[in-house]
Amino acid sequence: QVQLVESGGGLVHPGGSLRLSCAASGRIPDRFGMGWYRQTPGKERELVAKVTDKRVTQYHDSVKGRFTISRDYTKNALSLQMNSLKPDNTGVYYCNLVTREFAVPRNYWGQGTQVPVSA
């Protein structure tokens, strides 16, 4: 099993910045991707940014140029630097680790951290 623990959420004003962190522990697979997802009430979880197992980064169009995802391969950690935050960025942010077990995709999730963006 893999455990993911997020930190760094909290109330931020529009235009402000916040940095989220995620630490992975447990039975870490040899190859895996990691990413951040956001969820708001009544909506499905959506991708914010990710780093694949081939070290390719991908961002949601709405956060390009404002958010930066970073992965520390030595510590199995992930961070998300969020700048110029907007009220639309409000939500619960989840850290994700995805790997393949017997050729089947397997997703692991953290408990989520709240990010309210409000004046």
C-alpha positions as CSV (number, residue, x, y, z in Angstrom):
1,Q,0.0,0.0,0.0
2,V,1.0,3.6,-0.7
3,Q,0.2,6.4,1.7
4,L,0.0,10.0,0.5
5,V,-0.1,13.0,2.9
6,E,-0.8,16.5,1.7
7,S,-0.1,19.7,3.4
8,G,0.0,23.4,2.7
9,G,-3.7,24.2,2.1
10,G,-5.5,27.2,3.7
11,L,-7.4,30.4,3.0
12,V,-5.8,32.7,0.5
13,H,-6.9,36.0,-1.0
14,P,-7.3,36.4,-4.8
15,G,-4.0,37.2,-6.4
16,G,-2.1,35.4,-3.6
17,S,0.1,32.4,-3.6
18,L,0.2,29.0,-1.9
19,R,2.4,26.0,-2.0
20,L,1.0,22.4,-1.6
21,S,3.2,19.5,-0.7
22,C,2.6,15.8,-0.8
23,A,4.7,13.0,0.7
24,A,4.5,9.4,-0.4
25,S,5.4,6.5,1.8
26,G,4.8,2.8,2.1
27,R,5.4,0.4,-0.7
28,I,6.5,2.8,-3.4
29,P,6.4,1.2,-6.8
30,D,9.4,1.4,-9.1
31,R,7.6,3.5,-11.8
32,F,4.8,5.9,-11.1
33,G,3.3,9.2,-12.0
34,M,2.1,11.8,-9.5
35,G,-0.3,14.7,-9.8
36,W,-2.7,17.1,-8.2
37,Y,-6.4,17.1,-8.7
38,R,-9.1,19.5,-7.6
39,Q,-12.7,18.8,-6.5
40,T,-15.6,21.1,-5.8
41,P,-19.0,20.1,-4.4
42,G,-21.1,18.3,-6.9
43,K,-18.4,18.0,-9.5
44,E,-15.9,15.3,-10.5
45,R,-12.3,15.5,-9.5
46,E,-10.3,17.2,-12.3
47,L,-6.7,17.2,-13.1
48,V,-4.7,20.3,-12.2
49,A,-1.2,19.2,-13.0
50,K,0.8,16.0,-13.2
51,V,4.2,14.5,-13.8
52,T,4.1,11.2,-15.6
53,D,6.4,8.2,-15.0
54,K,8.3,9.4,-18.1
55,R,8.8,12.8,-16.4
56,V,6.4,14.7,-18.7
57,T,4.5,17.5,-17.1
58,Q,0.9,18.4,-18.0
59,Y,-1.3,21.2,-16.8
60,H,-4.9,22.1,-17.0
61,D,-5.2,25.0,-19.4
62,S,-6.6,27.3,-16.8
63,V,-3.5,27.1,-14.6
64,K,-0.7,27.3,-17.2
65,G,1.7,30.1,-16.4
66,R,0.4,30.4,-12.8
67,F,1.0,27.0,-11.3
68,T,4.2,24.9,-11.2
69,I,4.4,21.3,-10.3
70,S,7.6,19.8,-9.0
71,R,8.6,16.3,-8.2
72,D,11.4,15.2,-5.9
73,Y,12.4,11.7,-7.1
74,T,14.8,11.1,-4.2
75,K,12.1,11.8,-1.5
76,N,9.0,10.6,-3.4
77,A,7.5,14.0,-2.9
78,L,5.4,16.3,-5.0
79,S,4.7,20.0,-4.7
80,L,2.5,22.5,-6.4
81,Q,3.3,26.2,-6.4
82,M,0.2,28.2,-7.0
83,N,0.5,31.9,-7.9
84,S,-2.0,34.5,-8.9
85,L,-4.8,32.5,-7.4
86,K,-8.4,33.1,-8.4
87,P,-11.7,32.2,-6.7
88,D,-12.2,29.6,-9.4
89,N,-9.2,27.7,-8.0
90,T,-11.1,27.1,-4.8
91,G,-11.5,23.4,-3.9
92,V,-10.1,20.4,-2.2
93,Y,-6.8,19.4,-3.7
94,Y,-5.8,15.8,-3.8
95,C,-2.4,14.3,-4.3
96,N,-2.4,11.3,-6.7
97,L,0.0,8.5,-7.4
98,V,-0.7,6.3,-10.3
99,T,1.2,3.1,-11.2
100,R,0.5,-0.3,-12.9
101,E,0.0,-3.4,-10.9
102,F,0.0,-6.5,-13.1
103,A,-0.6,-4.2,-16.1
104,V,-3.7,-2.7,-14.5
105,P,-3.7,1.0,-13.6
106,R,-3.8,1.6,-9.8
107,N,-4.5,5.0,-8.3
108,Y,-3.7,6.1,-4.8
109,W,-5.1,9.3,-3.2
110,G,-4.3,11.5,-0.3
111,Q,-6.9,12.7,2.1
112,G,-7.2,16.1,0.4
113,T,-6.4,19.6,1.6
114,Q,-8.8,22.6,1.4
115,V,-7.8,25.7,-0.6
116,P,-10.4,28.4,-0.3
117,V,-9.6,31.5,-2.5
118,S,-11.7,34.4,-1.2
119,A,-11.5,38.0,-0.3
